[in-house]
């Protein structure tokens, strides 16, 4: 008779750490979105900026730093490239000359819509094995985790 070997807990799929599962799922999502946006001819770093600007146009660069959780130099360099490529324009705020406001252009809006199409395709692939109830439950759990993380992030920033 052969002896049955037990699987170490860290390799047993039913006992993988939640953080690892979130990370692997996020990596799949990010990698596919990167490939799809590259096919559209857009740099990977633009996606997040366009998303935020399409939701709230005319925000400051500091607002984009806060909502993207990126460092100020990263946002500044990305916006400069996006401006050169015609996706955004930056203008000094006439009421506060220290502030630079960022506006999405029509070209940026068109690209953002194309990106959202790819985002929905990728999300459909991701949630295919879930029924409607499970999908909504997953959404609510992830929102709960996101809110918690954002509150910790905001406390740390104070």
Secondary structure, DSSP 8 states (H G I E B T S, - for coil): --------TTT-GGG--HHHHHHHHHHHHHHHHHHHHHHTT--TTHHHHHHHHHHSTTEEHHHHHHHHT--HHHHHHHHHHHHHTTSEEEEEETTEEEEEEEEE-HHHHHHHHHHHHHHHHHHHHHHTTS-HHHHHHHHHHHHHHHHHHHHHHHHHH-
